[in-house]
């Protein structure tokens, strides 16, 4: 699962980069013309403001005007500009006418020395540059005539002459040849000019989809991490589960395995212990709820962990124990294996001592309680406290396969008595050493 999630994250990053590089329109592709559209009054101006391609052409032509004004002076630039504006105004809302006039002025500016480029991207990248100057080797370089001082008649409409191959060499620099291929009607101009706007629309459509895709990947990643953390917590608590299982699972007088208390405890582990642990790991309540929602699956993991830990510890197996005496012998065997010398006391007069154990200067009295389905109470703690005084022992402990009541724990705490599960007997000396000061205080 971890590998697949990492692959999905890699794919997402690649798609995001593709979206940013290949789809998002640049600022230059989204600006309007060089003039303020809010003050546009004439038909040609309003038509240019409403068309992405013509707006790009207008910005390019304006850049050429500024460049020629800097290179050749304002007189040359103003003459070319006034003539172009007259021709453009005559086009009114005819987009094909406007396109031709812009192509003509851009070519004229370039032949006059400008470095502007025809914005083919504004028409989807499908049109060749109609302003490209490709003179033949034997063709003289086209130069602008000296500026005329005669006033221009702006009231007389100017009609563009038809372009023929024979007249191309002698044509005016402001009259562009028809680009090949060229749109044949206004709708085609609009279609090609708006293709750059289509990329912006595509970006607007893909952005929410990409955000949703990223969010869903994040949710999947967090769920995977939460499940992984849950498995690690269960594995770390396996020994505790095994001990609690051995305390709460038993066979009744009919040989039937009773698991009611253990099942109840597993539910407590899922709803309280694991939830608290996952919150401490930094997961949200919704992520935890989704992880532990299938209680049967999680409880089964707890059961398997408990059984696995039990299999690794021979001391937890009490399947051969059927009576209290059997349980005392089982506890003594664990102590003997750990290096203790033990003595079992039976019958009356034992003063509450079931096992007397000695090792390395320690003398310990132990009372063993083998219970089914009920916790050990105060009585066992009181008896072992008396036994410690009677035997002049250094320490006292109550050992059981069951749990202990709250009052028994309180009394054991004040009486300095160890309350142990039989699986903990193998580390009895370490436990006594950890609490030596407290035990010595009451010995």
Secondary structure, DSSP 8 states (H G I E B T S, - for coil): -HHHHHHHHHHHHHHHHHHHHHTS--GGGT---SS-GGG--SHHHHHHHT-HHHHHHHHHHHHHHHHHHHHH-HHHHHHHHHHHHHHHHHHTT-HHHHHHHHHHHHHHHHHTT------GGGGTT-S--TT-----TTS----------S---SSS--------GGGSTTS-TTS----SS---SHHHHHHHHTHHHHHHHHHHHHHHHHHHHHHHHHHHHHHHHHHHHHHHHHHHTHHHHHHHHHHH-EE-TTS-EE-HHHHHHHHHIIIIIIHHHHHHTT--HHHHHHHHS-HHHHHHHHHHHHHHHHHH-GGG--TT--SHHHHHHHHHHHHHHTT-EEEE--STT-TT-SEEEEETTEEEEEEEE--SSS-B-HHHHHHHHHHHHHHT-SEEEEEESS-B-HHHHHHHHHHT-EEEEGGGGGGHHHHHHHTHHHHHHH-
